[in-house]
């Protein structure tokens, strides 16, 4: 019972992270900006590093707002370079921002006597020590962001899935992109403080990629992603405690192993389906029967 009580807060925190990041991951994968979360997370970490350099406690409210300000700058940059007519690919700018933010954080930490410990916490976090106050505050913030995305879900999904159609309907893609990345910045800034850069990236990308192996529909992909994130979080937190390993790194590696297993199972199912003679006797249908439903 003591062990379960100790693990309850980290597990609830991981569920909250899974809920919001699995949803945002669908947008990120559809937009083709896979490393935007990693870049924004690194920019947020840079803000915390700068705050710590000036003597501000890294987990204080002041450090949070400094980190959020840095993240908003990154969100503004990413929203300005979006578009099919842009000469510079958005992913290239995202990669440059990540590299510059990482280098700047290293330079800033070189002036600190605790650079090694801060670098480790910035990368993998320490979700095992999360407090119930942090869990409650994060849950309220993410619920508000989730409600915001639910209210404007049609615009966000249309811009992610078909930006040309969004522009044809008169929707300002840059404005709504900024709102998307700004809300994304709130999530990333809070998540990095709890879980670190690497774990936040895994929560965003891995459940979405795993879901894409088995579903095309957004609703089904969300269901698979949330289920995968929940199970992996529980297993990772439990293993980290039993084997006495860093929790964030353990969950990241658990995500990788589960994704490999899902890909292997998918390959076996496809191989079995291709070799099944029953499949060759399916009545022929018109192309219209296989066409996807029109986007709303």
FENDA-V492112 format. One record per pair of residues at least 24 apart in sequence whose ideal C-beta (glycine too) atoms are under 10 Angstrom apart, sorted by the first residue. I is the first residue (numbers start at 1). J is the second residue. D is the distance in Angstrom with one decimal. If there is no record, write none. Layout:
i:I j:J d:D
i:I j:J d:D
This chain:
i:3 j:238 d:8.9
i:3 j:241 d:7.0
i:3 j:242 d:9.0
i:4 j:238 d:9.9
i:6 j:128 d:8.4
i:6 j:237 d:9.9
i:6 j:241 d:7.6
i:7 j:128 d:8.1
i:7 j:234 d:8.6
i:7 j:237 d:5.6
i:7 j:238 d:6.9
i:7 j:240 d:9.4
i:7 j:241 d:6.4
i:7 j:247 d:9.8
i:8 j:132 d:8.9
i:8 j:135 d:9.4
i:8 j:237 d:9.8
i:9 j:127 d:9.1
i:9 j:128 d:8.9
i:9 j:129 d:8.9
i:9 j:130 d:5.6
i:9 j:131 d:6.9
i:9 j:132 d:5.5
i:9 j:133 d:9.7
i:9 j:134 d:8.4
i:9 j:135 d:5.6
i:9 j:136 d:10.0
i:10 j:126 d:9.4
i:10 j:127 d:5.1
i:10 j:128 d:5.1
i:10 j:129 d:8.0
i:10 j:130 d:5.6
i:10 j:135 d:8.7
i:10 j:194 d:9.2
i:10 j:195 d:9.5
i:10 j:233 d:8.5
i:10 j:234 d:9.9
i:10 j:236 d:9.6
i:10 j:237 d:5.2
i:10 j:240 d:8.9
i:10 j:241 d:9.0
i:10 j:247 d:6.8
i:10 j:251 d:9.6
i:11 j:127 d:9.3
i:11 j:130 d:9.9
i:11 j:135 d:9.8
i:11 j:230 d:9.1
i:11 j:233 d:6.5
i:11 j:234 d:6.1
i:11 j:236 d:9.8
i:11 j:237 d:5.6
i:11 j:238 d:8.7
i:12 j:130 d:8.7
i:12 j:132 d:8.5
i:12 j:135 d:5.4
i:12 j:136 d:9.4
i:12 j:138 d:9.6
i:12 j:139 d:7.9
i:12 j:233 d:9.7
i:13 j:127 d:5.9
i:13 j:128 d:9.5
i:13 j:130 d:4.7
i:13 j:131 d:9.4
i:13 j:132 d:9.4
i:13 j:134 d:7.3
i:13 j:135 d:5.1
i:13 j:138 d:6.8
i:13 j:139 d:8.6
i:13 j:191 d:9.5
i:13 j:194 d:6.0
i:13 j:195 d:7.7
i:13 j:233 d:8.8
i:13 j:237 d:9.3
i:14 j:127 d:6.6
i:14 j:130 d:9.1
i:14 j:135 d:10.0
i:14 j:194 d:9.2
i:14 j:195 d:7.9
i:14 j:199 d:8.9
i:14 j:203 d:8.1
i:14 j:229 d:7.6
i:14 j:230 d:8.0
i:14 j:232 d:8.6
i:14 j:233 d:3.5
i:14 j:234 d:7.7
i:14 j:236 d:7.8
i:14 j:237 d:6.5
i:14 j:247 d:9.2
i:14 j:251 d:7.3
i:15 j:135 d:9.6
i:15 j:139 d:9.2
i:15 j:226 d:8.9
i:15 j:229 d:7.9
i:15 j:230 d:6.1
i:15 j:233 d:6.6
i:15 j:234 d:8.8
i:16 j:135 d:7.0
i:16 j:136 d:9.8
i:16 j:138 d:5.7
i:16 j:139 d:5.2
i:16 j:140 d:9.9
i:16 j:141 d:9.4
i:16 j:142 d:5.7
i:16 j:143 d:8.9
i:16 j:190 d:9.5
i:16 j:191 d:9.1
i:16 j:194 d:9.0
i:16 j:233 d:10.0
i:17 j:127 d:8.3
i:17 j:138 d:8.1
i:17 j:142 d:8.3
i:17 j:187 d:8.9
i:17 j:190 d:9.3
i:17 j:191 d:5.8
i:17 j:194 d:7.3
i:17 j:195 d:6.2
i:17 j:199 d:7.9
i:17 j:200 d:7.4
i:17 j:202 d:9.7
i:17 j:203 d:4.9
i:17 j:204 d:9.2
i:17 j:229 d:7.7
i:17 j:233 d:7.7
i:17 j:251 d:9.8
i:18 j:203 d:6.1
i:18 j:207 d:6.9
i:18 j:225 d:7.8
i:18 j:226 d:6.1
i:18 j:227 d:9.3
i:18 j:228 d:8.4
i:18 j:229 d:3.2
i:18 j:230 d:5.9
i:18 j:231 d:9.7
i:18 j:232 d:8.4
i:18 j:233 d:6.1
i:19 j:139 d:9.2
i:19 j:142 d:6.9
i:19 j:143 d:9.1
i:19 j:146 d:7.4
i:19 j:203 d:9.5
i:19 j:222 d:9.6
i:19 j:225 d:9.6
i:19 j:226 d:6.5
i:19 j:229 d:7.9
i:19 j:230 d:9.0
i:20 j:138 d:9.2
i:20 j:139 d:9.8
i:20 j:141 d:9.2
i:20 j:142 d:4.6
i:20 j:143 d:8.9
i:20 j:145 d:6.6
i:20 j:146 d:6.2
i:20 j:149 d:8.8
i:20 j:183 d:9.7
i:20 j:184 d:9.6
i:20 j:186 d:9.8
i:20 j:187 d:5.5
i:20 j:190 d:9.5
i:20 j:191 d:8.2
i:20 j:203 d:8.5
i:20 j:204 d:9.2
i:21 j:142 d:9.3
i:21 j:184 d:9.9
i:21 j:187 d:7.2
i:21 j:188 d:9.1
i:21 j:191 d:7.2
i:21 j:195 d:9.7
i:21 j:199 d:9.8
i:21 j:200 d:7.1
i:21 j:201 d:9.1
i:21 j:202 d:8.7
i:21 j:203 d:3.9
i:21 j:204 d:4.5
i:21 j:205 d:8.6
i:21 j:206 d:9.5
i:21 j:207 d:7.5
i:21 j:208 d:8.8
i:21 j:225 d:8.8
i:21 j:226 d:10.0
i:21 j:229 d:7.5
i:22 j:203 d:7.3
i:22 j:204 d:7.9
i:22 j:205 d:9.8
i:22 j:206 d:9.3
i:22 j:207 d:4.5
i:22 j:208 d:6.5
i:22 j:210 d:9.8
i:22 j:211 d:7.9
i:22 j:221 d:8.6
i:22 j:222 d:6.3
i:22 j:223 d:9.5
i:22 j:224 d:8.9
i:22 j:225 d:3.7
i:22 j:226 d:5.3
i:22 j:227 d:9.4
i:22 j:228 d:8.1
i:22 j:229 d:5.5
i:22 j:230 d:9.5
i:23 j:142 d:9.9
i:23 j:145 d:9.6
i:23 j:146 d:7.3
i:23 j:149 d:7.0
i:23 j:150 d:9.5
i:23 j:153 d:9.6
i:23 j:156 d:9.9
i:23 j:187 d:9.8
i:23 j:204 d:9.6
i:23 j:207 d:9.6
i:23 j:208 d:9.0
i:23 j:218 d:9.4
i:23 j:221 d:9.8
i:23 j:222 d:6.2
i:23 j:225 d:8.0
i:23 j:226 d:8.5
i:24 j:145 d:9.1
i:24 j:146 d:9.8
i:24 j:149 d:8.2
i:24 j:156 d:9.8
i:24 j:180 d:8.7
i:24 j:183 d:8.6
i:24 j:184 d:6.1
i:24 j:187 d:6.7
i:24 j:188 d:9.1
i:24 j:203 d:9.2
i:24 j:204 d:6.1
i:24 j:205 d:9.9
i:24 j:208 d:8.7
i:25 j:201 d:9.8
i:25 j:202 d:9.9
i:25 j:203 d:7.8
i:25 j:204 d:4.5
i:25 j:205 d:5.7
i:25 j:206 d:8.1
i:25 j:207 d:6.2
i:25 j:208 d:3.5
i:25 j:209 d:8.0
i:25 j:210 d:10.0
i:25 j:211 d:8.6
i:25 j:212 d:9.8
i:25 j:221 d:9.0
i:25 j:222 d:9.3
i:25 j:225 d:6.7
i:25 j:229 d:9.4
i:26 j:157 d:8.6
i:26 j:160 d:7.7
i:26 j:161 d:9.6
i:26 j:204 d:9.8
i:26 j:207 d:9.2
i:26 j:208 d:5.5
i:26 j:211 d:8.0
i:26 j:212 d:9.0
i:26 j:218 d:6.0
i:26 j:219 d:9.9
i:26 j:221 d:6.0
i:26 j:222 d:6.5
i:26 j:225 d:7.5
i:27 j:149 d:8.9
i:27 j:156 d:6.6
i:27 j:157 d:7.7
i:27 j:159 d:8.6
i:27 j:160 d:4.5
i:27 j:161 d:8.9
i:27 j:180 d:7.0
i:27 j:184 d:8.6
i:27 j:204 d:9.7
i:27 j:208 d:9.0
i:27 j:218 d:9.7
i:28 j:160 d:8.4
i:28 j:180 d:9.8
i:28 j:184 d:8.5
i:28 j:204 d:6.2
i:28 j:205 d:7.1
i:28 j:208 d:7.2
i:29 j:160 d:9.0
i:29 j:204 d:9.1
i:29 j:205 d:7.3
i:29 j:208 d:4.8
i:29 j:209 d:6.9
i:29 j:211 d:9.2
i:29 j:212 d:6.8
i:29 j:221 d:9.0
i:30 j:157 d:8.4
i:30 j:159 d:9.6
i:30 j:160 d:4.5
i:30 j:161 d:5.6
i:30 j:162 d:9.4
i:30 j:208 d:9.0
i:30 j:212 d:9.8
i:30 j:218 d:8.7
i:30 j:221 d:10.0
i:31 j:82 d:8.2
i:31 j:90 d:8.1
i:31 j:91 d:9.6
i:31 j:159 d:8.4
i:31 j:160 d:5.3
i:31 j:161 d:8.9
i:31 j:163 d:8.5
i:31 j:177 d:9.1
i:31 j:180 d:9.0
i:32 j:89 d:9.1
i:32 j:90 d:7.9
i:32 j:91 d:6.9
i:32 j:160 d:9.7
i:33 j:78 d:7.6
i:33 j:82 d:8.6
i:33 j:89 d:9.6
i:33 j:90 d:5.8
i:33 j:91 d:5.9
i:33 j:93 d:9.6
i:33 j:94 d:5.9
i:33 j:160 d:9.8
i:33 j:181 d:9.6
i:34 j:91 d:7.5
i:34 j:94 d:8.7
i:34 j:201 d:9.3
i:34 j:204 d:9.0
i:34 j:205 d:6.3
i:34 j:208 d:9.6
i:34 j:209 d:9.0
i:35 j:91 d:6.8
i:35 j:94 d:5.4
i:35 j:95 d:6.3
i:35 j:97 d:9.4
i:35 j:98 d:6.3
i:35 j:201 d:8.1
i:35 j:205 d:8.8
i:36 j:74 d:8.9
i:36 j:75 d:9.5
i:36 j:78 d:6.4
i:36 j:90 d:8.3
i:36 j:91 d:8.3
i:36 j:93 d:9.9
i:36 j:94 d:5.3
i:36 j:95 d:9.9
i:36 j:97 d:9.1
i:36 j:98 d:9.1
i:36 j:180 d:10.0
i:36 j:181 d:7.7
i:36 j:184 d:7.6
i:36 j:188 d:9.3
i:36 j:201 d:9.9
i:36 j:204 d:8.7
i:36 j:205 d:10.0
i:37 j:94 d:9.6
i:37 j:184 d:7.6
i:37 j:187 d:8.9
i:37 j:188 d:6.4
i:37 j:191 d:9.0
i:37 j:192 d:9.9
i:37 j:197 d:9.1
i:37 j:200 d:6.4
i:37 j:201 d:5.4
i:37 j:202 d:9.5
i:37 j:203 d:8.6
i:37 j:204 d:4.2
i:37 j:205 d:7.0
i:38 j:94 d:8.3
i:38 j:95 d:9.3
i:38 j:97 d:9.9
i:38 j:98 d:5.9
i:38 j:101 d:9.8
i:38 j:102 d:9.7
i:38 j:188 d:9.5
i:38 j:197 d:6.7
i:38 j:198 d:8.4
i:38 j:200 d:8.1
i:38 j:201 d:4.6
i:38 j:202 d:9.9
i:38 j:204 d:8.4
i:38 j:205 d:8.5
i:39 j:74 d:6.8
i:39 j:77 d:9.7
i:39 j:78 d:8.0
i:39 j:91 d:9.7
i:39 j:93 d:8.9
i:39 j:94 d:4.7
i:39 j:95 d:7.3
i:39 j:96 d:8.8
i:39 j:97 d:4.9
i:39 j:98 d:3.9
i:39 j:99 d:8.9
i:39 j:100 d:9.5
i:39 j:101 d:7.0
i:39 j:102 d:9.3
i:39 j:188 d:9.4
i:39 j:197 d:9.8
i:39 j:201 d:9.6
i:40 j:70 d:9.3
i:40 j:71 d:5.8
i:40 j:72 d:9.9
i:40 j:74 d:5.4
i:40 j:75 d:7.2
i:40 j:78 d:7.9
i:40 j:94 d:8.7
i:40 j:97 d:8.4
i:40 j:98 d:8.8
i:40 j:101 d:9.0
i:40 j:181 d:7.5
i:40 j:184 d:6.4
i:40 j:185 d:6.1
i:40 j:187 d:9.0
i:40 j:188 d:4.6
i:40 j:189 d:8.4
i:40 j:191 d:10.0
i:40 j:192 d:8.8
i:40 j:197 d:9.7
i:40 j:200 d:9.0
i:40 j:201 d:9.8
i:40 j:204 d:9.8
i:41 j:71 d:8.7
i:41 j:74 d:9.8
i:41 j:98 d:8.8
i:41 j:101 d:9.1
i:41 j:122 d:9.2
i:41 j:123 d:9.8
i:41 j:185 d:9.9
i:41 j:187 d:9.8
i:41 j:188 d:5.1
i:41 j:189 d:8.6
i:41 j:191 d:7.4
i:41 j:192 d:5.0
i:41 j:195 d:9.5
i:41 j:196 d:8.3
i:41 j:197 d:4.4
i:41 j:198 d:8.6
i:41 j:199 d:9.4
i:41 j:200 d:5.0
i:41 j:201 d:6.5
i:41 j:204 d:8.8
i:42 j:70 d:9.8
i:42 j:74 d:8.9
i:42 j:97 d:7.9
i:42 j:98 d:5.2
i:42 j:99 d:8.8
i:42 j:100 d:9.1
i:42 j:101 d:4.3
i:42 j:102 d:5.5
i:42 j:103 d:10.0
i:42 j:104 d:9.3
i:42 j:105 d:7.1
i:42 j:122 d:8.5
i:42 j:123 d:9.6
i:42 j:188 d:9.5
i:42 j:192 d:8.6
i:42 j:197 d:5.9
i:42 j:201 d:9.5
i:43 j:67 d:8.4
i:43 j:70 d:5.2
i:43 j:71 d:5.6
i:43 j:72 d:9.4
i:43 j:73 d:7.4
i:43 j:74 d:4.3
i:43 j:75 d:9.0
i:43 j:77 d:9.3
i:43 j:97 d:6.6
i:43 j:98 d:8.0
i:43 j:100 d:9.0
i:43 j:101 d:4.7
i:43 j:102 d:9.6
i:43 j:104 d:9.3
i:43 j:105 d:9.2
i:43 j:185 d:8.5
i:43 j:188 d:8.3
i:43 j:189 d:9.2
i:43 j:192 d:9.5
i:44 j:68 d:7.4
i:44 j:69 d:9.8
i:44 j:70 d:6.3
i:44 j:71 d:4.7
i:44 j:72 d:10.0
i:44 j:74 d:8.2
i:44 j:101 d:8.8
i:44 j:122 d:9.5
i:44 j:185 d:7.3
i:44 j:187 d:9.9
i:44 j:188 d:5.4
i:44 j:189 d:4.6
i:44 j:190 d:8.9
i:44 j:191 d:8.6
i:44 j:192 d:4.9
i:44 j:193 d:8.1
i:44 j:197 d:8.4
i:44 j:200 d:9.0
i:45 j:70 d:8.8
i:45 j:71 d:9.8
i:45 j:101 d:7.5
i:45 j:102 d:8.6
i:45 j:105 d:6.0
i:45 j:118 d:9.2
i:45 j:119 d:9.4
i:45 j:121 d:9.3
i:45 j:122 d:4.6
i:45 j:123 d:8.3
i:45 j:125 d:10.0
i:45 j:188 d:9.5
i:45 j:189 d:9.3
i:45 j:192 d:5.6
i:45 j:193 d:9.1
i:45 j:196 d:8.3
i:45 j:197 d:5.8
i:45 j:200 d:9.8
i:46 j:70 d:5.8
i:46 j:71 d:9.4
i:46 j:74 d:9.3
i:46 j:97 d:10.0
i:46 j:100 d:8.8
i:46 j:101 d:4.6
i:46 j:102 d:8.0
i:46 j:103 d:9.5
i:46 j:104 d:5.5
i:46 j:105 d:4.7
i:46 j:106 d:9.8
i:46 j:107 d:9.9
i:46 j:108 d:7.4
i:46 j:109 d:10.0
i:46 j:122 d:9.0
i:47 j:71 d:6.8
i:47 j:72 d:9.7
i:47 j:73 d:9.0
i:47 j:74 d:9.6
i:47 j:101 d:9.1
i:47 j:105 d:9.4
i:47 j:189 d:7.8
i:47 j:192 d:9.5
i:48 j:105 d:8.8
i:48 j:108 d:9.9
i:48 j:118 d:8.6
i:48 j:121 d:9.4
i:48 j:122 d:7.3
i:48 j:189 d:8.6
i:48 j:192 d:7.6
i:48 j:193 d:7.3
i:49 j:101 d:9.4
i:49 j:104 d:8.1
i:49 j:105 d:4.7
i:49 j:106 d:8.9
i:49 j:107 d:9.3
i:49 j:108 d:4.8
i:49 j:109 d:6.0
i:49 j:112 d:8.2
i:49 j:115 d:9.2
i:49 j:118 d:6.9
i:49 j:119 d:9.0
i:49 j:122 d:7.1
i:50 j:104 d:8.3
i:50 j:105 d:8.4
i:50 j:108 d:5.9
i:51 j:108 d:9.8
i:52 j:108 d:8.1
i:52 j:109 d:8.4
i:52 j:112 d:6.8
i:52 j:114 d:8.3
i:52 j:115 d:9.9
i:52 j:118 d:6.6
i:52 j:122 d:9.9
i:53 j:105 d:9.9
i:53 j:107 d:9.9
i:53 j:108 d:5.1
i:53 j:109 d:7.9
i:53 j:110 d:10.0
i:53 j:111 d:6.2
i:53 j:112 d:6.3
i:53 j:118 d:9.8
i:54 j:108 d:9.9
i:58 j:114 d:9.7
i:58 j:118 d:7.2
i:58 j:121 d:7.8
i:58 j:122 d:8.9
i:58 j:193 d:8.1
i:59 j:121 d:9.7
i:59 j:131 d:10.0
i:59 j:134 d:8.8
i:59 j:193 d:6.7
i:59 j:194 d:9.9
i:63 j:193 d:8.4
i:64 j:189 d:6.6
i:64 j:190 d:7.8
i:64 j:193 d:6.8
i:65 j:189 d:9.0
i:66 j:189 d:9.7
i:67 j:185 d:9.3
i:67 j:188 d:9.2
i:67 j:189 d:5.0
i:67 j:190 d:9.2
i:67 j:192 d:7.5
i:67 j:193 d:7.5
i:68 j:182 d:9.6
i:68 j:185 d:6.5
i:68 j:186 d:7.0
i:68 j:188 d:9.3
i:68 j:189 d:4.8
i:68 j:190 d:8.8
i:69 j:185 d:9.4
i:69 j:189 d:9.4
i:70 j:101 d:8.2
i:70 j:104 d:10.0
i:70 j:185 d:8.8
i:70 j:189 d:8.5
i:71 j:181 d:8.7
i:71 j:182 d:8.3
i:71 j:184 d:8.3
i:71 j:185 d:3.6
i:71 j:186 d:7.9
i:71 j:187 d:9.5
i:71 j:188 d:6.1
i:71 j:189 d:5.1
i:71 j:192 d:9.1
i:72 j:178 d:9.2
i:72 j:181 d:8.6
i:72 j:182 d:6.1
i:72 j:185 d:5.6
i:72 j:186 d:9.2
i:72 j:189 d:9.2
i:73 j:97 d:9.5
i:73 j:185 d:9.1
i:74 j:98 d:9.5
i:74 j:101 d:7.9
i:74 j:181 d:7.5
i:74 j:182 d:9.9
i:74 j:184 d:9.5
i:74 j:185 d:7.0
i:74 j:188 d:9.1
i:75 j:177 d:8.6
i:75 j:178 d:6.3
i:75 j:179 d:9.0
i:75 j:180 d:8.3
i:75 j:181 d:3.5
i:75 j:182 d:4.8
i:75 j:183 d:8.7
i:75 j:184 d:6.7
i:75 j:185 d:4.8
i:75 j:186 d:9.6
i:75 j:188 d:9.4
i:76 j:174 d:9.9
i:76 j:177 d:9.8
i:76 j:178 d:6.4
i:76 j:181 d:7.8
i:76 j:182 d:8.2
i:76 j:185 d:9.6
i:77 j:181 d:8.8
i:78 j:177 d:7.3
i:78 j:178 d:8.5
i:78 j:180 d:9.1
i:78 j:181 d:5.1
i:78 j:184 d:8.9
i:78 j:185 d:9.7
i:79 j:173 d:8.6
i:79 j:174 d:5.6
i:79 j:175 d:8.0
i:79 j:176 d:8.5
i:79 j:177 d:3.9
i:79 j:178 d:3.9
i:79 j:179 d:8.4
i:79 j:180 d:7.6
i:79 j:181 d:5.4
i:79 j:182 d:8.2
i:80 j:174 d:6.6
i:80 j:177 d:8.4
i:80 j:178 d:8.2
i:81 j:174 d:9.4
i:81 j:177 d:9.4
i:82 j:159 d:8.7
i:82 j:163 d:7.6
i:82 j:173 d:6.3
i:82 j:174 d:6.7
i:82 j:176 d:9.8
i:82 j:177 d:4.9
i:82 j:178 d:9.3
i:82 j:180 d:9.5
i:82 j:181 d:9.0
i:83 j:163 d:7.3
i:83 j:164 d:9.8
i:83 j:167 d:8.6
i:83 j:173 d:6.7
i:83 j:174 d:7.7
i:83 j:177 d:8.9
i:84 j:163 d:6.6
i:84 j:164 d:6.5
i:84 j:167 d:8.9
i:84 j:173 d:9.7
i:90 j:177 d:9.8
i:98 j:197 d:9.7
i:102 j:197 d:9.2
i:105 j:197 d:9.9
i:120 j:196 d:8.6
i:120 j:246 d:8.2
i:120 j:248 d:9.6
i:120 j:249 d:9.6
i:121 j:192 d:9.8
i:121 j:193 d:9.5
i:121 j:196 d:6.8
i:121 j:197 d:10.0
i:121 j:248 d:9.2
i:122 j:192 d:7.5
i:122 j:193 d:9.8
i:122 j:196 d:6.4
i:122 j:197 d:6.2
i:122 j:198 d:9.5
i:123 j:192 d:9.7
i:123 j:196 d:5.4
i:123 j:197 d:5.4
i:123 j:198 d:5.5
i:123 j:199 d:8.9
i:123 j:246 d:9.9
i:123 j:248 d:7.9
i:123 j:249 d:8.6
i:123 j:252 d:9.9
i:124 j:195 d:8.1
i:124 j:196 d:4.4
i:124 j:197 d:8.0
i:124 j:198 d:5.8
i:124 j:199 d:6.6
i:124 j:246 d:5.6
i:124 j:247 d:8.0
i:124 j:248 d:3.6
i:124 j:249 d:4.9
i:124 j:250 d:9.2
i:124 j:251 d:9.2
i:124 j:252 d:7.6
i:125 j:191 d:8.6
i:125 j:192 d:7.2
i:125 j:193 d:7.7
i:125 j:194 d:6.1
i:125 j:195 d:4.2
i:125 j:196 d:2.8
i:125 j:197 d:7.9
i:125 j:198 d:8.2
i:125 j:199 d:5.9
i:125 j:200 d:8.0
i:125 j:246 d:8.9
i:125 j:247 d:8.0
i:125 j:248 d:4.7
i:125 j:249 d:9.4
i:125 j:251 d:9.8
i:126 j:194 d:8.4
i:126 j:195 d:8.4
i:126 j:196 d:7.6
i:126 j:246 d:7.6
i:126 j:247 d:6.7
i:126 j:248 d:6.9
i:127 j:191 d:9.7
i:127 j:194 d:5.8
i:127 j:195 d:4.9
i:127 j:196 d:7.9
i:127 j:199 d:7.0
i:127 j:233 d:9.1
i:127 j:236 d:9.3
i:127 j:237 d:7.6
i:127 j:240 d:9.0
i:127 j:246 d:9.7
i:127 j:247 d:5.2
i:127 j:248 d:5.9
i:127 j:250 d:10.0
i:127 j:251 d:7.6
i:128 j:237 d:7.1
i:128 j:240 d:6.6
i:128 j:241 d:7.3
i:128 j:246 d:8.4
i:128 j:247 d:4.1
i:128 j:248 d:8.4
i:128 j:250 d:9.5
i:129 j:194 d:9.5
i:129 j:247 d:8.6
i:130 j:193 d:9.5
i:130 j:194 d:5.5
i:130 j:195 d:8.5
i:130 j:247 d:9.6
i:131 j:194 d:9.8
i:134 j:190 d:8.7
i:134 j:193 d:8.0
i:134 j:194 d:6.4
i:135 j:194 d:8.6
i:137 j:190 d:8.0
i:138 j:187 d:9.2
i:138 j:190 d:5.4
i:138 j:191 d:7.9
i:138 j:193 d:8.8
i:138 j:194 d:6.6
i:141 j:186 d:6.5
i:141 j:187 d:8.0
i:141 j:189 d:9.7
i:141 j:190 d:6.0
i:142 j:186 d:8.5
i:142 j:187 d:6.6
i:142 j:190 d:7.6
i:142 j:191 d:8.9
i:144 j:183 d:9.3
i:144 j:186 d:8.7
i:145 j:182 d:9.9
i:145 j:183 d:5.1
i:145 j:184 d:8.7
i:145 j:186 d:5.9
i:145 j:187 d:6.1
i:145 j:190 d:9.6
i:146 j:183 d:9.5
i:146 j:187 d:9.5
i:148 j:179 d:8.3
i:148 j:183 d:6.2
i:148 j:186 d:9.7
i:149 j:179 d:9.5
i:149 j:180 d:8.4
i:149 j:183 d:6.9
i:149 j:184 d:9.9
i:152 j:176 d:7.8
i:152 j:179 d:7.8
i:152 j:180 d:9.3
i:152 j:183 d:9.8
i:153 j:218 d:9.7
i:154 j:295 d:9.7
i:154 j:296 d:6.7
i:155 j:179 d:8.9
i:155 j:180 d:9.3
i:156 j:180 d:6.0
i:156 j:183 d:9.3
i:157 j:218 d:7.2
i:157 j:295 d:8.1
i:157 j:296 d:8.4
i:158 j:295 d:7.1
i:158 j:296 d:8.2
i:160 j:218 d:9.6
i:161 j:218 d:8.5
i:161 j:295 d:6.3
i:162 j:295 d:6.2
i:165 j:295 d:7.4
i:194 j:248 d:9.4
i:195 j:247 d:8.7
i:195 j:248 d:5.8
i:195 j:251 d:8.2
i:195 j:252 d:9.6
i:196 j:246 d:9.4
i:196 j:247 d:9.6
i:196 j:248 d:4.9
i:196 j:249 d:8.8
i:196 j:252 d:9.1
i:197 j:248 d:9.3
i:198 j:248 d:6.6
i:198 j:249 d:7.4
i:198 j:251 d:9.3
i:198 j:252 d:5.4
i:199 j:233 d:9.8
i:199 j:236 d:9.1
i:199 j:247 d:8.5
i:199 j:248 d:4.4
i:199 j:249 d:8.1
i:199 j:250 d:9.6
i:199 j:251 d:5.8
i:199 j:252 d:5.7
i:199 j:255 d:8.6
i:200 j:248 d:9.2
i:201 j:252 d:8.4
i:201 j:255 d:9.9
i:202 j:229 d:9.2
i:202 j:232 d:8.7
i:202 j:236 d:9.7
i:202 j:248 d:9.1
i:202 j:251 d:7.1
i:202 j:252 d:5.0
i:202 j:253 d:9.4
i:202 j:254 d:9.2
i:202 j:255 d:4.7
i:202 j:256 d:8.0
i:202 j:259 d:9.3
i:203 j:229 d:6.4
i:203 j:232 d:9.3
i:203 j:233 d:8.5
i:203 j:251 d:8.6
i:203 j:252 d:9.5
i:203 j:255 d:8.2
i:205 j:255 d:9.1
i:205 j:259 d:9.6
i:206 j:232 d:8.0
i:206 j:252 d:8.7
i:206 j:254 d:9.8
i:206 j:255 d:4.5
i:206 j:256 d:7.5
i:206 j:258 d:8.0
i:206 j:259 d:5.5
i:206 j:262 d:9.7
i:207 j:232 d:8.1
i:207 j:255 d:8.1
i:207 j:258 d:9.6
i:207 j:259 d:8.9
i:209 j:255 d:9.9
i:209 j:259 d:6.6
i:209 j:262 d:9.0
i:209 j:263 d:9.0
i:210 j:255 d:8.6
i:210 j:258 d:7.3
i:210 j:259 d:5.3
i:210 j:260 d:10.0
i:210 j:261 d:9.5
i:210 j:262 d:5.0
i:210 j:263 d:8.1
i:210 j:266 d:9.3
i:211 j:262 d:9.1
i:212 j:266 d:10.0
i:213 j:259 d:8.6
i:213 j:262 d:5.8
i:213 j:263 d:6.2
i:213 j:265 d:8.6
i:213 j:266 d:4.6
i:213 j:267 d:9.3
i:213 j:269 d:9.7
i:213 j:270 d:9.9
i:214 j:262 d:7.7
i:214 j:265 d:9.1
i:214 j:266 d:6.7
i:214 j:269 d:8.9
i:216 j:292 d:7.5
i:217 j:292 d:9.2
i:217 j:293 d:9.1
i:224 j:262 d:9.1
i:228 j:255 d:8.3
i:228 j:258 d:6.7
i:228 j:259 d:8.3
i:228 j:262 d:7.6
i:229 j:255 d:8.4
i:229 j:258 d:9.9
i:231 j:258 d:7.6
i:232 j:256 d:9.7
i:232 j:257 d:8.9
i:232 j:258 d:5.3
i:232 j:259 d:9.0
